[in-house]
Amino acid sequence: MSDIEERVKKIVVEHLGVEEAKIQSDSKFIDDLGADSLDTVELVMAFEEEFGCEIPDDAAEKIVTLKDAVSYLSANSN
Amino acid sequence: MRRVVVTGLGTINPLGNTVDSSWNSLINSKSGISKITNFEVDNYPCKIAGSIDDSKINDEIVNPRDQRKIDRFITLGLIAAEEALKDSGFVSENENSFRSGVMVGSGIGGLDTIYRNSSILDNQGIRKISPFFIPSSLINLLSGHISIKYNLKGPNSSPVTACATGTHAIGDSFTIIKNNKADLMVCGGAEAAICPLGISGFSAARALCDTFNDYPEKGSRPWDKDRSGFVMGEGAGVLVLEELEHAKKRNAKIYGEVKGYGMSGDAFHITKPSEDGNGGYRAMEMALKESQLNSEDIEYVNAHGTSTQVGDTIELNAVEKLFNSNKNLFMSSNKSSIGHLLGAAGAVEAVFSFKSLQSKTLPPTLNLENPDTKTSINLIPHEAISKTIKNVISNSFGFGGTNASLIFGN
């Protein structure tokens, strides 16, 4: 597992209160991990904080799985 | 005519996180007032409050991850609601959910959440504001959360009448059931304003006690000559009100009946009660009229009694005037033990009023060493009194000149 994936997973565990073992790379935050729409806004804020970047709203809307977050942050974080 | 009874009680307050634990402390003359330790109060004129230790917050009722998304007043309200609903034994099924509502209010709601987010906005900018900021601080979100958690789809609202909120919530719920708009209402109040903005704001209004910082337990002293303002408390009180036949049909335990509800406005001043006590008098008179009782039928007054210089005397005078035919009247203030829970005060005091009826014990007024007015009313100084009573009146008065009174009986 990449360092970025590890850090993203940790944030998801913390914010959604799900067990780490249950998170697959294609698990959807809302459909599979019990998040609601406000949770996903907060998740994106936590990613921004952790990776020191700003995720624009149109990009944030496309981050619906762990994999989406990891690939966006791999390409865009410092 | 539809009669309204109480079938469930719940509270978390500075004396305990259940009805029984806090009631036992109350009638054993324990104080819930201590030094404020959850934030730095060196520069504050008032350094004491009735705080609830975080260890008393039951994480099994509201898990810590959810607590982050709601202001503390909502957490406290959910804890009291869980106890009240469990106590009532009522479970909302689909066929009765539309006839079961929620009305739990708060005086100020998510004040600390608003303060924190305001600082974040100023210091870190708009992108750092949490999406949960608004729903965690709005007052009616407590009623919203309770309705979602327990499937209660009837009337849903939240009164906001400062320190009279809890009493108005119960009274309005009583009216809703009486008028056949619901069969059951989960009602009460919750407050969590022991935070920097809350303490500094009430201090600036010169409302808080600032002369007993070294002796916190002595600070709240209704009717005593050395009182210097109220001591803030936090917590929640929730009651399950139910139409009598509805309660009987499901063999619910019945604590007693809500018999009358009165309310009035002072039309006088933003923070001071009207000097002649007419507002409080009219609220009590209206409740008495609805109850169809006589003034001598009221044996105990669960007072508003905040420990402020003018308020205590004005209430006492109004009670004396209305109940002068009763030569054996008792009156005490729970705020001497738990402080002033603002929007939750009337609800917690209603819970304790039902315990007074049930357990035949009248709780004491702590710290009443030197009453500053002569009265024939027994203000129950220091220690609880064993006495069987049939009817009690509970008063709440709030900033803005809002007054509410409820009469409960067994």
Contacts between the chains, C-beta under 8 A, distances in Angstrom:
chain1	res1	chain2	res2	distance
A	15	B	65	7.8
A	16	B	65	8.0
A	17	B	63	7.1
A	17	B	65	4.3
A	38	B	69	7.9
A	38	B	131	4.3
A	38	B	132	5.9
A	38	B	135	7.4
A	41	B	131	4.0
A	42	B	130	6.2
A	42	B	131	5.6
A	42	B	132	6.8
A	45	B	127	7.3
A	45	B	128	7.1
A	45	B	130	7.3
A	45	B	131	7.9
A	48	B	127	7.3
A	54	B	127	7.0
